[in-house]
Amino acid sequence: MYLGHAPKHLTEAQRGIWKELKANLSTSLLKAADRVAVEVGVRLTDKMRTTGLNASELAQLINVLGRLGGTPADRLKCAVPVTTPEKSKNEFSEFV
């Protein structure tokens, strides 16, 4: 089962952050089991944008984003299914 929609108990702003994270993270990797981790990321991102984070909270945010493949270095570690585009069928396709 995939990540799905934001939980109803989140605020409207937090539901927007949920959508933002969902759009920016690999949806082929995010599953229902990741919902709590994503919620932690949502709440920390919301706090970062509203009242600010202390050093410990910022480290936690970076950690949770990393675990979800949200940093460049961590994306390299993720096994994302690769799909190859179907070759176009035109008169020059054999030369590509």
C-alpha positions in Angstrom: 0.0 0.0 0.0 1.3 3.5 -0.8 1.7 6.5 1.4 -1.8 7.9 0.7 -3.3 11.2 1.8 -2.3 13.2 4.8 -3.9 12.3 8.1 -7.0 14.3 9.0 -5.6 15.3 12.4 -2.9 17.5 10.7 -3.5 21.2 10.3 -4.2 22.6 6.8 -0.6 23.9 6.6 0.7 20.5 7.6 -1.4 18.8 5.0 0.1 21.1 2.4 3.6 20.1 3.6 2.6 16.5 3.4 1.7 17.0 -0.3 4.9 18.9 -0.8 7.1 16.1 0.7 5.1 13.5 -1.2 5.8 15.3 -4.4 9.5 15.7 -3.7 10.2 12.2 -2.3 10.2 9.1 -4.4 6.6 7.9 -4.3 7.8 4.5 -5.7 9.6 4.0 -2.3 7.1 5.5 0.1 4.7 3.0 1.6 2.0 3.0 4.2 4.6 2.0 6.8 6.4 5.3 6.2 3.4 7.4 7.3 4.7 8.1 10.8 8.2 9.1 9.5 6.6 11.4 6.9 4.4 12.9 9.7 7.5 13.6 11.8 9.0 15.3 8.8 5.9 17.3 8.2 5.7 18.5 11.8 9.3 19.4 11.9 9.1 21.2 8.6 6.1 23.1 9.8 7.9 24.1 13.0 10.9 25.1 11.0 8.8 27.4 8.9 6.8 28.9 11.7 8.8 29.2 15.0 12.1 27.8 14.0 14.1 24.7 15.0 16.9 24.3 17.5 20.0 22.4 16.5 18.7 19.0 17.7 15.4 19.4 15.9 17.1 20.4 12.7 19.3 17.3 13.0 16.2 15.2 13.4 14.6 16.8 10.3 17.6 16.1 8.2 17.8 12.5 9.6 14.1 11.7 8.8 14.4 13.3 5.3 17.5 11.3 4.7 15.8 8.1 5.8 13.0 8.8 3.3 15.5 9.5 0.5 15.0 13.3 0.7 18.7 14.3 0.4 20.9 13.9 -2.6 23.3 11.6 -0.9 20.5 9.4 0.5 18.7 9.2 -2.9 21.8 7.5 -4.3 21.4 4.7 -1.7 17.7 4.1 -2.7 16.8 1.3 -5.1 14.2 3.0 -7.2 12.7 0.9 -10.0 13.9 2.2 -13.3 11.6 2.3 -16.3 12.9 2.8 -19.7 10.9 4.9 -22.1 9.6 3.0 -25.1 11.5 3.7 -28.2 9.6 5.9 -30.6 8.6 4.2 -33.7 9.7 6.3 -36.5 11.8 5.9 -39.6 15.0 6.9 -37.7 14.5 4.8 -34.5 17.0 2.2 -35.5 19.7 4.9 -35.4 19.0 5.9 -31.8 
